[in-house]
Amino acid sequence: MTEHDSDQRRRAVALAYQESDEAPRVVAKGYGETAERIMAEARRHGIHVHDAPELIGLLMGLDLDEHIPPALYQVIAELLIWVRELADESGEGVTPR
């Protein structure tokens, strides 16, 4: 997930989810060049990048390795459905990470 903030620096947050996790967790986040590297690495691995400024703002407030709060479960679930639909349409398939 990415966004341009007011000073035009890019922001990115990477989430991961394992079956043993209670919820997705923040595995990377950063601004500017770090954000660009996060997005490039995601694309290199075929992971979809989604731009949702409000959600990124909320996720940037979480610590690394912190699980998303229950208040974000619904929106993250909807985002994961969107990613799955994109993968199905493109015939790529999605591997949970």
matplotlib code that plots the C-alpha trace (Angstrom):
import matplotlib.pyplot as plt

x = [0.0, 1.3, 0.5, 2.0, 1.9, 1.8, 5.6, 5.4, 7.3, 5.9, 4.8, 4.4, 3.3, 3.7, 1.5, 1.9, -0.4, 0.4, -2.2, -0.7, -1.2, -4.3, -4.3, -2.2, 0.9, 3.1, 6.4, 7.8, 7.0, 8.8, 8.9, 10.6, 13.3, 12.5, 8.9, 10.0, 12.2, 9.3, 7.0, 9.7, 10.3, 6.6, 6.3, 9.3, 7.6, 4.3, 2.6, -0.1, 0.4, -2.7, -3.0, -5.4, -4.2, -6.5, -5.6, -1.9, -2.2, -3.6, -1.1, 1.9, 1.0, 1.5, 4.9, 6.8, 5.6, 2.4, -0.9, -3.5, -6.2, -9.6, -11.1, -9.2, -10.1, -13.1, -11.2, -8.1, -10.4, -12.0, -8.6, -7.5, -10.7, -9.8, -6.3, -7.7, -10.1, -7.3, -5.2, -8.1, -8.8, -5.2, -4.8, -1.8, -3.1, -2.2, 0.0, -0.6, 2.5]
y = [0.0, 3.4, 7.1, 10.5, 12.6, 16.4, 16.9, 14.5, 11.7, 8.3, 6.2, 2.4, -0.3, -4.0, -6.5, -10.2, -12.9, -16.5, -19.1, -19.0, -15.2, -13.8, -11.0, -9.5, -7.7, -4.9, -6.3, -3.2, 0.5, 3.6, 6.9, 8.2, 5.9, 3.2, 3.2, 2.9, -0.1, -1.7, -1.3, -2.5, -5.6, -6.3, -6.0, -8.1, -10.9, -10.4, -8.9, -6.3, -2.8, -0.9, 2.9, 3.8, 7.0, 6.8, 3.2, 3.9, 6.8, 4.4, 1.6, 3.9, 4.5, 0.8, -0.6, -3.2, -6.7, -5.3, -7.0, -4.8, -3.7, -5.3, -2.0, -2.6, -6.3, -5.5, -3.1, -5.4, -8.3, -6.3, -5.4, -9.1, -10.0, -7.3, -8.7, -12.2, -11.0, -9.2, -12.3, -14.5, -12.1, -12.0, -15.8, -15.3, -16.9, -15.6, -17.3, -16.2, -14.7]
z = [0.0, -0.9, -0.8, -1.5, 1.6, 1.7, 1.1, -1.9, -0.1, -0.8, 2.1, 2.0, 4.4, 3.8, 5.6, 6.0, 7.2, 8.3, 9.3, 12.8, 13.1, 14.8, 12.2, 9.4, 10.8, 9.6, 8.2, 6.6, 6.4, 5.4, 3.6, 0.4, -0.9, 1.7, 0.5, -3.1, -2.2, -0.4, -3.5, -5.9, -3.8, -3.7, -7.4, -8.0, -6.1, -7.9, -4.9, -5.7, -4.5, -3.5, -3.0, -0.1, 1.5, 4.6, 5.3, 4.9, 7.3, 9.9, 9.2, 9.4, 13.1, 13.9, 15.0, 12.9, 13.7, 15.2, 14.3, 12.7, 15.2, 15.1, 13.8, 10.5, 10.0, 7.7, 5.4, 5.2, 4.4, 1.6, 0.3, 0.3, -1.7, -4.2, -4.6, -5.1, -7.7, -9.6, -9.5, -10.7, -13.6, -14.7, -14.2, -11.9, -8.8, -5.4, -2.9, 0.7, 2.2]

ax = plt.figure().add_subplot(projection="3d")
ax.plot(x, y, z, "-o")
ax.set_aspect("equal")
plt.show()
